[in-house]
Structure formats: C-alpha cells, structure tokens
C-alpha cells in the first residue's frame, strides 16, 4: 500500500464542505492506503491567532475525525507534539530558496506587509517537512494545494542530488471528485470554516434546529422549477449538491423529485440532520471522557515517532550535522579521529 498523509488545519470549526472534500475521502481510503493524519496546528500559527482558541480547535478537529470514523489503526496526532516537524522544517529551509517561498500563493494572498509573520513566508517549507518526514509517496490534494506538492518534490529532489538519497519524492494524487459545496447565503462562494458570515455555513457540530434554519433560509432564485444548473441556478444546484452528499444520489436525479423549492429545502434539512446525528453523538461521547481522545492522540504519536525520527536522522547526517551516536561523538560535540 502506498503511504499517504492528510493534514487538517485548526483555523475554525469543521463544516460540511470539509467533510465532503477531505474527511470522507480520508475515512474511505484509510484501509486502501497506509494513511497518516495530523492536526496542523503549527500551520495555523502563520497568521495572528488566539492561543486558547487554537488549542480548543485542535482537539475539536481531532474529536470530529474520530467521530467521523477514523480507525484506531490510522495514526492521528497533533503536529506540534512531534518535534521532528520543527527540526526537519529548519533543515529544509536550508535547502529551499527565498524565491520559491516568496512566490507561493499563500504569501501572495496574505503577506507582503511589514507586519507579515516570517512563518507565512517559510510556511511552504513546513508543509514540505510535514510530507517528507513520514516518507510519504502520495499526497491527496485539491486544485489549490498542488503547488505545495510540486515545491516539496523540487526540494526533495534538490536535497537528494546535493546530499545523497535521503527523501522519498512524493507525488500529488487527485481524490475522488466531490461536490464543491457553496455558502447557502452566497451560493457563488465556497462554504468555508473561516467565512466572515456563518449564516450560510453548515458546521458539523451545529444543532439540528440551527442546521434546519440555515437550510430553510438558503438563497435560491426567482424561478420555481427545481433544476440542476450550477451556472444559471447556483443556489438551487447547491442545495441539490448537499442533498446528493447526504443521500449518495446524483443531483440531476434528485432534481426531478421536487415540485417546489420549499420541498427541496425540507428534504435537504432532514437529510443533513440525519447525516450528522451519529457524528455528533460520537463526538459528545468523546468529549465526555477527554482521556479517550488523549489516549488516541498519544497512540498516534507513538505510531509515527520512530519513522519521523529516522527521517530526520538521515537528513541531519546527510547535511553533515553531528548526531549523538554517530561516529565517535563525545558529550562535548567533538569528533575524535577515527
């Protein structure tokens, strides 16, 4: 089985779009691939953040991944708790260039001013470390993440050429095509966990009455016929996409089942509530006994630690850094003549 990795950044509450685009494909493929999953809390620190919220979000995301069906055999851990990420990040910075970092999309979109955090500039090197530290062969990516995998490949290839074969060079793989859910209030914009307005976002932990209210208030259009036409009827088509996610039926087929927008909205609300009910119940069970979640994260950390440590050790040795146990290393850091 090919090794794969998926990271979830705890910058907000997970929503239905995250479930469709990342969580469900990870859960579905976890037994088909040697999968590692981590909570990317270090990545969330590249922009201003509130410490308590970051910590709470990290555990919320972890709990939801388990509640959605992540198997105990699939390693799940918090990125900042594995020191290999920090160490390899710096080593890769020494193999990357300013030009590569500067032209990455996140820095172009969010950086540039005098108050920009330096970590935003070096963020792509951290992402490369997240992948390379586990000898990952395949990285499932969406269209907006392909650039990062290409950079990771470039850095790994350059490192191997300069210092000897050290890293597995990963490749990007496209996950199964999934509906790109839109904001219910603004159906031309994607549903996101950090949207400025949350009125059109279906969060995985929204109470049933909140979910129903958001769906019933969804923007449609002035027509009355339910048709799946994403370009000309984005609001109605988005509702059909959501119903498709919840029922595993094609949106074009579903469109023929309703005579009014009201009927469609009610069916969508009922289906979303039913889809999320078992996830929410399992999440509440986990949060009622935090020790279970702590044990799961600790187990995941132990599952990946040896592999990550070995990768960093190879990289250190390749770059000429002294490592305890290598050659005739002394406590003072001096090599004896051999």
C-alpha positions as CSV (number, residue, x, y, z in Angstrom):
1,X,0.0,0.0,0.0
2,X,1.2,3.5,-0.8
3,X,1.9,5.8,2.1
4,X,-0.4,8.9,2.2
5,X,-0.8,11.9,4.5
6,X,-3.6,14.3,5.2
7,X,-3.4,17.4,7.5
8,X,-6.3,19.4,8.9
9,X,-5.6,23.0,9.9
10,X,-7.5,24.0,13.1
11,X,-8.3,27.5,12.0
12,X,-12.0,27.2,12.6
13,X,-14.9,24.8,13.1
14,X,-15.2,22.0,10.5
15,X,-18.1,22.3,8.2
16,X,-19.9,20.1,5.6
17,X,-17.6,21.2,2.8
18,X,-14.6,19.9,4.8
19,X,-16.5,16.6,5.3
20,X,-17.2,16.1,1.6
21,X,-13.8,17.3,0.3
22,X,-11.3,15.9,2.8
23,X,-12.8,13.9,5.8
24,X,-14.9,11.4,3.9
25,X,-12.3,10.6,1.3
26,X,-9.7,10.1,4.1
27,X,-12.0,7.8,6.0
28,X,-13.0,5.9,2.9
29,X,-9.4,5.3,1.8
30,X,-7.8,4.7,5.2
31,X,-7.7,0.9,4.6
32,X,-6.7,1.1,1.0
33,X,-3.5,3.1,1.8
34,X,-1.0,3.4,4.6
35,X,-2.6,6.7,5.8
36,X,-1.3,9.2,8.4
37,X,-3.5,12.0,9.6
38,X,-2.4,15.0,11.7
39,X,-3.8,18.2,13.1
40,X,-1.7,21.0,11.5
41,X,-1.6,23.5,14.5
42,X,1.8,24.8,13.5
43,X,0.4,25.8,10.1
44,X,-2.4,27.7,11.9
45,X,0.2,30.0,13.6
46,X,1.4,31.7,10.3
47,X,-1.3,34.4,10.9
48,X,-2.5,36.1,14.1
49,X,-4.4,33.6,16.3
50,X,-5.9,33.4,19.8
51,X,-4.0,30.7,21.8
52,X,-6.9,29.2,23.7
53,X,-9.0,29.0,20.5
54,X,-6.2,27.3,18.6
55,X,-5.8,24.7,21.4
56,X,-9.6,24.1,21.6
57,X,-9.9,23.9,17.8
58,X,-7.1,21.3,17.6
59,X,-8.9,18.9,20.0
60,X,-12.3,19.6,18.3
61,X,-10.9,18.7,14.9
62,X,-9.3,15.5,16.3
63,X,-12.5,14.5,18.0
64,X,-14.6,15.0,14.9
65,X,-12.2,13.0,12.8
66,X,-12.6,10.1,15.2
67,X,-16.3,10.6,15.3
68,X,-16.5,10.5,11.5
69,X,-14.9,7.1,11.5
70,X,-11.1,7.4,11.6
71,X,-9.9,4.0,12.6
72,X,-7.5,3.5,15.6
73,X,-5.1,1.7,13.2
74,X,-4.7,5.0,11.3
75,X,-2.3,7.3,13.1
76,X,-3.8,10.6,14.3
77,X,-1.7,13.1,16.2
78,X,-1.1,16.8,16.8
79,X,1.7,18.2,14.6
80,X,3.3,20.4,17.3
81,X,3.7,17.3,19.6
82,X,6.1,15.7,17.2
83,X,9.4,17.5,17.4
84,X,10.6,16.1,14.1
85,X,8.4,18.6,12.3
86,X,10.3,21.5,13.8
87,X,13.7,20.0,13.1
88,X,13.1,19.0,9.5
89,X,11.4,22.3,8.8
90,X,14.7,24.1,9.5
91,X,16.8,21.7,7.6
92,X,14.5,22.1,4.5
93,X,14.8,25.9,4.9
94,X,18.5,25.4,4.3
95,X,17.7,23.6,1.0
96,X,14.9,25.9,-0.2
97,X,15.3,29.4,-1.7
98,X,13.7,32.8,-0.9
99,X,12.3,32.9,-4.5
100,X,10.5,29.7,-4.0
101,X,8.9,30.7,-0.8
102,X,8.0,34.2,-2.0
103,X,6.0,33.1,-5.0
104,X,3.8,30.7,-3.2
105,X,0.1,31.5,-3.3
106,X,-0.5,31.9,0.5
107,X,2.3,34.6,0.8
108,X,1.0,36.4,-2.3
109,X,-2.6,36.5,-0.9
110,X,-1.9,37.2,2.8
111,X,1.6,38.6,3.1
112,X,3.8,41.3,1.8
113,X,3.4,44.0,4.5
114,X,5.8,44.9,7.2
115,X,3.6,43.1,9.8
116,X,3.6,39.8,8.0
117,X,4.8,36.9,10.1
118,X,8.0,35.4,8.8
119,X,6.4,32.0,9.3
120,X,4.0,32.8,6.5
121,X,7.0,33.1,4.1
122,X,8.5,29.8,5.3
123,X,5.2,28.0,5.6
124,X,5.8,26.0,2.3
125,X,9.0,24.6,3.8
126,X,7.0,23.5,6.9
127,X,4.4,21.8,4.6
128,X,7.2,20.0,2.8
129,X,8.6,18.8,6.1
130,X,5.1,17.5,7.1
131,X,5.2,15.3,4.0
132,X,8.8,14.3,3.8
133,X,9.2,13.4,7.5
134,X,6.9,10.4,7.0
135,X,8.4,9.0,3.7
136,X,5.1,9.8,2.0
137,X,4.6,8.5,-1.5
138,X,1.2,10.1,-2.4
139,X,-0.4,13.3,-1.3
140,X,-4.2,13.7,-2.0
141,X,-4.6,17.4,-3.0
142,X,-7.2,19.7,-4.3
143,X,-6.5,22.2,-7.0
144,X,-5.3,24.9,-4.6
145,X,-2.7,22.6,-3.0
146,X,-0.9,21.2,-6.0
147,X,1.7,24.0,-5.9
148,X,2.8,22.9,-2.5
149,X,3.4,19.3,-3.5
150,X,5.4,20.4,-6.6
151,X,7.6,22.5,-4.3
152,X,8.0,19.6,-2.0
153,X,9.1,17.4,-4.9
154,X,11.6,20.1,-6.0
155,X,13.1,20.5,-2.5
156,X,13.4,16.7,-2.0
157,X,14.9,16.2,-5.4
158,X,17.4,19.0,-4.9
159,X,18.3,17.7,-1.4
160,X,18.8,14.2,-2.7
161,X,21.1,15.5,-5.5
162,X,23.2,17.6,-3.2
163,X,23.5,15.4,-0.1
164,X,22.6,11.9,-1.3
165,X,19.4,9.9,-1.4
166,X,17.5,10.9,1.7
167,X,13.9,11.6,1.0
168,X,11.1,9.8,-0.8
169,X,9.9,12.1,-3.6
170,X,6.1,12.3,-3.3
171,X,3.5,12.8,-6.0
172,X,0.2,14.5,-5.9
173,X,-2.9,12.4,-6.4
174,X,-6.4,13.7,-7.1
175,X,-9.0,12.5,-4.6
176,X,-12.4,11.2,-6.0
177,X,-14.4,14.1,-7.5
178,X,-16.7,15.5,-4.9
179,X,-19.2,18.3,-4.9
180,X,-17.8,21.7,-4.1
181,X,-20.4,23.0,-1.7
182,X,-21.2,26.7,-1.7
183,X,-22.3,29.1,1.0
184,X,-26.1,28.9,1.4
185,X,-26.3,32.7,1.7
186,X,-23.8,33.4,-1.1
187,X,-24.1,30.4,-3.5
188,X,-21.3,31.7,-5.7
189,X,-18.8,31.5,-2.9
190,X,-17.5,28.2,-1.4
191,X,-18.6,27.0,2.0
192,X,-15.6,27.6,4.3
193,X,-14.8,27.2,8.0
194,X,-13.4,30.8,8.1
195,X,-16.1,32.6,6.2
196,X,-16.8,36.1,7.6
197,X,-20.5,35.3,7.9
198,X,-21.6,31.9,9.2
199,X,-25.2,32.1,8.3
200,X,-24.8,30.0,5.2
201,X,-22.2,27.5,6.6
202,X,-23.3,24.1,7.8
203,X,-20.9,23.3,10.6
204,X,-20.6,19.6,11.7
205,X,-21.5,20.5,15.3
206,X,-24.4,22.8,14.5
207,X,-27.5,21.8,16.5
208,X,-30.3,20.3,14.4
209,X,-32.5,23.4,14.7
210,X,-29.6,25.6,13.6
211,X,-29.0,23.3,10.6
212,X,-32.6,23.4,9.6
213,X,-32.9,27.2,10.0
214,X,-29.8,27.8,7.8
215,X,-31.1,25.4,5.0
216,X,-34.6,26.9,5.0
217,X,-33.1,30.4,4.7
218,X,-30.9,29.4,1.8
219,X,-30.8,31.7,-1.2
220,X,-32.4,30.3,-4.4
221,X,-33.8,32.4,-7.3
222,X,-37.0,33.9,-8.6
223,X,-37.9,30.8,-10.6
224,X,-40.0,28.0,-9.2
225,X,-38.7,24.9,-11.1
226,X,-36.1,22.7,-9.4
227,X,-33.4,22.0,-11.9
228,X,-29.7,21.2,-11.5
229,X,-28.0,24.0,-13.4
230,X,-24.9,25.2,-11.4
231,X,-24.1,28.2,-13.7
232,X,-27.6,29.7,-14.0
233,X,-29.2,28.4,-10.8
234,X,-26.3,28.2,-8.3
235,X,-28.5,28.4,-5.1
236,X,-30.8,25.6,-6.1
237,X,-28.0,23.5,-7.5
238,X,-26.0,23.9,-4.3
239,X,-29.0,22.5,-2.3
240,X,-29.1,19.6,-4.7
241,X,-25.4,19.0,-4.2
242,X,-25.8,19.0,-0.5
243,X,-28.7,16.5,-0.7
244,X,-26.6,14.4,-3.1
245,X,-23.8,14.3,-0.4
246,X,-26.3,13.2,2.3
247,X,-28.1,10.6,0.2
248,X,-25.4,9.3,-2.3
249,X,-27.7,10.0,-5.2
250,X,-26.9,12.1,-8.3
251,X,-28.1,15.8,-8.1
252,X,-29.6,15.6,-11.6
253,X,-31.7,12.6,-10.5
254,X,-32.8,14.3,-7.2
255,X,-33.9,17.5,-9.1
256,X,-36.8,15.5,-10.6
257,X,-38.2,14.6,-7.2
258,X,-39.4,18.0,-6.1
259,X,-42.2,20.3,-7.2
260,X,-41.1,23.4,-5.2
261,X,-38.1,24.9,-3.5
262,X,-39.8,24.5,-0.1
263,X,-40.0,20.7,-0.6
264,X,-36.3,20.6,-1.6
265,X,-35.2,22.7,1.4
266,X,-37.1,20.5,3.8
267,X,-35.6,17.3,2.3
268,X,-32.1,18.9,2.4
269,X,-32.6,19.9,6.1
270,X,-33.8,16.4,7.1
271,X,-31.0,14.6,5.3
272,X,-28.2,16.8,6.7
273,X,-29.6,16.4,10.2
274,X,-29.7,12.6,9.7
275,X,-26.2,12.5,8.3
276,X,-24.6,14.5,11.1
277,X,-26.6,13.0,14.0
278,X,-24.4,9.9,14.6
279,X,-21.2,12.0,14.2
280,X,-22.4,14.5,16.8
281,X,-23.4,11.7,19.2
282,X,-20.0,10.0,18.9
283,X,-18.3,13.4,19.3
284,X,-20.2,14.1,22.5
285,X,-19.2,10.7,23.9
286,X,-15.5,11.5,23.2
287,X,-15.7,14.9,24.8
288,X,-17.5,13.5,27.9
289,X,-14.3,11.5,28.6
290,X,-11.4,13.5,27.3
291,X,-9.0,10.8,28.4
292,X,-10.1,8.6,25.5
293,X,-9.2,11.4,23.0
294,X,-5.8,12.0,24.8
295,X,-5.0,8.3,24.6
296,X,-5.9,8.1,20.9
297,X,-3.6,11.1,20.1
298,X,-0.8,9.7,22.2
299,X,-1.1,6.3,20.5
300,X,-1.0,8.1,17.1
301,X,2.1,10.0,18.1
302,X,3.9,6.7,19.1
303,X,2.8,5.1,15.8
304,X,4.7,7.8,13.7
305,X,7.6,8.8,16.0
306,X,10.2,6.2,15.0
307,X,9.7,6.7,11.3
308,X,9.9,10.5,11.6
309,X,12.9,10.4,13.9
310,X,14.7,8.1,11.4
311,X,14.0,10.5,8.6
312,X,15.4,13.5,10.5
313,X,18.4,11.5,11.5
314,X,19.1,10.7,7.8
315,X,18.7,14.3,6.8
316,X,21.0,15.5,9.7
317,X,23.7,13.0,8.7
318,X,23.4,13.8,5.0
319,X,23.9,17.6,5.7
320,X,26.9,16.9,7.9
321,X,25.4,17.6,11.3
322,X,26.8,15.8,14.4
323,X,24.2,13.5,15.9
324,X,24.6,11.6,19.2
325,X,25.6,8.0,18.4
326,X,27.2,8.8,15.1
327,X,30.9,8.1,14.6
328,X,32.9,8.8,17.7
329,X,30.7,11.5,19.1
330,X,31.6,12.9,22.5
331,X,29.4,14.8,25.0
332,X,31.3,18.0,24.1
333,X,30.3,17.6,20.4
334,X,33.8,17.0,19.2
335,X,34.6,14.1,16.8
336,X,37.7,12.0,17.7
337,X,39.9,11.0,14.9
338,X,38.8,7.6,13.6
